[in-house]
Amino acid sequence: MSKTNASLMARRTAAVPRGVGQIHPIFAESAKNATVTDVEGREFIDFAGGIAVLNTGHVHPKVIAAVTEQLNKLTHTCFQVLAYEPYVEVCEKINAKVPGDFAKKTLLVTTGSEAVENAVKIARAATGRAGVIAFTGAYHGRTMMTLGLTGKVVPYSAGMGLMPGGIFRALYPNELHGVSIDDSIASIERIFKNDAEPKDIAAIIIEPVQGEGGFYVAPKEFMKRLRALCDQHGILMIADEVQTGAGRTGTFFAMEQMGVAADLTTFAKSIAGGFPLAGVCGKAEYMDAIAPGGLGGTYAGSPIACAAALAVMEVFEEEHLLDRCKSVGERLVTGLKAIQAKYPSVIGEVRALGAMIAVELFENGDSHKPNAAAVASVVAKARDKGLILLSCGTYGNVLRVLVPLTAPDEQLDKGLAIIEECFAEL
């Protein structure tokens, strides 16, 4: 009996807890670059990229070759028991790429949540303080500390009770929704007046472009003022680049475009082309604040993932993917704005930094009425037409595009045509 998506979904429902969500009722069998083939043999154009993990595309030949070579050498020792060169080489390359004119060191771990957890640990050890300020609309992970930092209760922490204390919420600047730079800075000052003295705050953590929150880009002027505020009070600035990093925004790290450098930077997702690798890079003096044994993990910085990451960074250089990112972004934004011009009452804004692209939908053009139903409809219709899309946003009313940067123009155009068909059918 041949496998079907329906039969596998039935098995999944019986075997996997319902808390593990699934956007599309599809089981992938194979993939190449920006095309995914399901178990029934149907092909889909992938505009999701494994949620920003496949900037270099599915099964890039260079990444697969590097992993295959490493598989035949060494798969695991635990770096804290017996070290291996690929870990060190990845750290050296990340130290060179992360913005900031200061000596840096890098810690490798396995997931984005783990990277954020460790960034907070490092900030607390370096400052001797415990408090952390995060922002509305933030997404930093699903572990306990990161759930506290994440600014969305449903579905991430619903039913689990209160998350860890010592976390305070500031307003993320968002011109579309009436939050100015002044408003955002004032909200941090209110925390200092009402909730915690600056001397009790170890770090302020921010996504230069919000991920799950809706792909809102932090203004450069805000980042400069936030940097100055952190410097004034001895607070560490943590840039969460888990989703923006590894070339998604047109520079290898989005903070390169923000005019300031963070003290600590987290990264994950596309850094290793689909293999689990994450990390924290920061000022050497802060990174060294924790004594030996206080950082690490059994699988942290797996030699397989490190080999993949080194290949990914080579692919970016050889295939000029940062330039490609900009051209992909321009092509898609131009096409999406042409669709917006046809449906202005539904599409409120098309925004992007590089190829990190969002389309926000409203009811009758009213920015106070998020249209999550229309987003859900477009995502479902697009799937039926062979295009995989994602949604995001605090109210679920944002379409997001995270297509592999290696996708050919013909697929980008076909994806745009499908999106236009979906809006025509709303």
N, C-alpha and C positions, 0 to 999 in steps of 0.2 A: 504494500500500500504506500503510495507516494505521500510525502509530507505536504501539508497545507498550512497556511497561516492560521486558519481556524482550529485545526487539530492541535497545533502547537500552543495556541492561546489557551485552549482548554487544559492542556497539561501544565502550562505556566500558572493558571489560576489555581490549580490544585496543589502545586508544589511551592509557589513563591508567595510571600506575604503581600497583601494588598497595598501596604505602605510603599512598596517599590513601584512607583508609577511607570506608565508607558504611554508615550504620546501617540504613537502610531501602532495599530494592530498588525504589525509586519515583522516577520523574522528574516533577517538578512542571511544570505548564504555565501555571498562573495561580493567583492567591491574592487574597483580600480579607479584611481584618481577621483573624479567627482560623480561616478556612477556606482550605484548599489544594485545588486540583483538579489531578489528575495527567493525563498525556497520553492516558489511556484514558477520561477524563471522570468518574472517580470522585472524590468529595469526601471530605476528611478534616478532622477537628477538630484544630487544631494546638496541642498542649500543649508543644511544644518551642521555638517562637518563634525559630527559627534559632540556637539556643543563646543565649538571652537578648539577642537583637539587636532583637526586634520588640515592645518594650514598648508601642509605639503602634500595633501591628497591621501587617499587610501592606498596602502601598500606601495609606497614610493620605492622604485627599484633600488636606489642607493641606500635607503633605510633598511630594507629587507636584506640586502647584501651585508651590511654592517652587523646586523643582528645575527644573521646566519654564521658569519665568521666568529662572532663572540660566543655563540652557542657551542661551537666546537672547541673553544678554549676554556671557558669558565662561566658557570651560570650563577654561582652564589658562594660567598665565604662569610658574609656579614662584614661590612667594611671596618667595623670596630674590632674585629678579630684578626682578619688578614686583609690588608688594603690592596687596592688594584689601581693601576694608572688611569683608566678611563674616568673614574670618579674625580680625581685630581684635575684632569684635563678639562672636564666639564666646568668645574669650579673656576679654573683659570679663565676660561672663555667667557663665562657669565660675569666674572669680576670686571672684565674688560668692556662688556656690553652695557651693564647697568649704569645709568647716568650718575654722575657725582665725581668731582675732582678730589678724591681722597682714597686712601688705601682701603681695599675691600676684602672680605672673606665671604665664602658661600657654604651653606649647609644644604645637603641634599636629603630629601625625604621622598615619600611616595605619592601623596595626594595634596590637592590644593588646601583642603581643610587642615591637614597636618602642617602645611607650611605656615598658615595663619596662626595656628596654635603656637607654633615655635617662635614666630615673630613676636607674639605677645609675651611669651616666656622670656625671650631675649630682652625685650623692652623693660620688663619688670626687673630683671636682674641688673640691667645697665643703669637704671634710674633709681632703684630702691623704692619705687612707687608701684601701686597696684591698679589704679583706675585706667579705663580706656574709653575714649570717645569714638563712636561710630556714627553713621549718617542714616537718615531716612532713606528707604529704598535700597539699602545696602544688601549685598549677598556675599557672605564670607565662608559659608560651608554649613555642614549638617552635624558636626560634632558639638558637644555641649557648649564649649566656650564660643565657638563660631556661630552657633545658633543664637547665642546672646547678642552677638555682633550683627547678625543678619536682621534686616529691618522688615521682615515679613513673617507674620505668625502662621497664617494658613497658606500652604499646607505644612510648612517646615517644622514648626514646633507645636502645632495645635494638639491639645490633649495631653501634653507632657508636663504641664505645670510651669512654674517660673524658671527661667534660665539663670545662670550664674549672675551674681550681683557685681557691683563695681563697674558697670557698663552704662554709659550715658549717651543719649541720642541727640545729635544736632541736625539741622536742616540742610539737606543737600541743595546747592544752588540749582534752580530750574526755572529759567525765564518763561518757558511755555506755561508753566503752572503757577506763576506769580511769586516765585521765591528768588529774590535778588541776591547778589553777592553780599550786600550789606545785611540782609535778613539772615543769611547763613552765618556770617561772622558774629552777628548779634546773638544768635542762638547758642553759640559756643560761650560767649561772654555770660549769657544767662546761666549756663551750667556752672560757671565759675562763681556766680553770685548765689545760686539757689541750691546747688547739689554737691559740689566738690571744689576745693581749692585747687588752683593749678599745680601746687606742689604735691598733690595726691594723684595727678594724672601722669601715667607712664607714657601713653601714646595716643595719637589720633590716627585712626586707620581710614583710608579713603581709596575708592576705586577711581582712577583718572577718567575712566568711562564706566558708568554703572552697567553691570551685566544683566542679571535677572531684573534689576530695577527698571530697565527700559532703555538702555543705551544712551543715557544722558551724558553729555560731555562736560567735564568740569572746566569752567572758564580759566584761562591762564591767569588773569588778574586775581581770581579767587585763590588759585594755588600759590601765588606769590604772597598774598596776605596770610594764608594759612601757614606757609613756611615761616614767615616773620613772627607770627603768633607762637608757633612751636619754639622758635629760637628764643623769644622773649621769656618764655616760662620753663625752658629746659625740658620740653616735651618732645619725644621722638615722633617723627612723621613716618608712618608705614604706608607705602603704596601697594595696594593689592592689585598686582598685574597678572593674576591667574588667568583671566580671560583675555585681557588686552595684550599680554606679552607674546613673545615669539612671532612678532611681525604682523599682527592682525590690524593694527591701526596705521601702517605705513612707515613706522619706525620700529626697530626691534622691541623697544619698550615704549609705551605711550608717554611716559614721563619725559622722554626726550623732547616732546612737543609742548611741555608745560612750563618751561622756563625756570624750573627749580628741580632740585634732586631730593629724593626721600632719604631718610636715614637707613631704613630697612625696606626691601622690596621682596614681595612674594611672587613666585611664578610657578606654573604647572602646565596643564592642558597641552598646547601644541609643541612644547619644548622637545618632546621625544616622539612625535609623529604617531601617537596612538599607544605607546608603551607608557606605563605608569611611572612618572618622575615629576617631582616638584622640589621646591627649595626656597631658601631665604638668603638673600644677598644683602650685605650692609657694611657700614663702617666697621673696619677691623676691630677697633676698640670696643664697640658694642657687641659684636659677634663673639668676642673673647670674654664677655662678662660671665659666662656660665662655665663652671669647672668641668674637667674631663668626666664623662659619664652622664652629664646632664642633657646632652643632645644626642640624637641618633635614633636608630630603630633597626630591627632585624633585617627588613628588606630595603631599608632606606638607601637610595642611590644604587639600585641593582645594576650589576655590570651590563646586563642586557639593555636596560633602559638608558644607561650612560652611552653605550655604543650607538643606540638609536639617536640620542640627542646630539652627539658629535656629527652624525650623518646629516641630521636636520639642519644644523648650522652651516655645514658645507653646501647643502642644497640651496639655502638662502643666498649664499655668495655666488655659486655657480650659475643659478638660474635667475639671478637678480630679482628675487621675489619681493623685496621691498618696493621696487619700482612697479612690479606686476601688481602688487597690492593696491597701489594708487590708481592704476589704470582699471583694475577690476572695480574698485569703489566708484570711480568716475562713471564707468559704463552703466553700472547698476543704478546709481543715484539718478543719472540722467533719465534712464528708462522709467524708474519709479516716480520721478517728478512729472513725467509725461502722463503717467497713469493718474497721478494726483490731480492734474489739471482737468482730467475727464470726470473725476469723482471727488470734487472738493468738499462736498457735504459729509463724506465718509472719511477721507484721508486728511487728517489734520496737519500732519508734519512728516516729512521724510528727512532723516538726519543721519550723519555718518562721520566717523573719523577713520580715514583709510577705507578698509573693506569691512568695518564693523558697522552694519547698516540696520536702521530701524524705520518702521512705518507705523505711526500711531493713528489709531482709528477712533473717531468720535461719532456720536449721534447728532445728525443735522448740523455738523460743524461746530458744536458746542464743546469747548475744551473741558467743561465741567461735567460732561456726560461721556465717560469712557465706554467704548463699544466693544466689549469682550465677545459678545455673540457674533459680531461680524468677523472678528479675528478667528474664532473657532471655526466658523463656516469656511473662510478662505483656506485655512490649514487643511480642513477635511476635503474640500473641493480640489485643492492642489494635489493632494495625495492621490485622489482618484484619477487625476490627469498625469501622474507620474513625476510629481515634484515634492520633495520632502522639505517642509518649512517648520519653523519653531515659533512659539509665542513667548512673550515675557511681559514685564511691567507689573507694578503693584496691583493694578486692576485687571491684568490679563488682556489689555487692549492694544498690545504692541506686537507687530510681526517683526521678527529679526532674521537677518540673513548672515550666515557664517560659512559661506561657500568656500571650498578649498581655493587657495590663491592660484593653484595650478590648473583650475578648470578652464577649458578652451572657451573663446568668445562665443562660439556657436551654442554651447550649453548655457552660457549666461543669457544669451538672447532668447533661447527657447524657454528658459525659466521665467524670464520677464513676460513672454507671451502667455504663458500659463497663468501667471499672477493676474494679468490684465483680463483674461477670460473669466477668472474667478470673481473679480470685481464686477464684471458685466453681468454675472449671474446672481449677484446679491439682491 
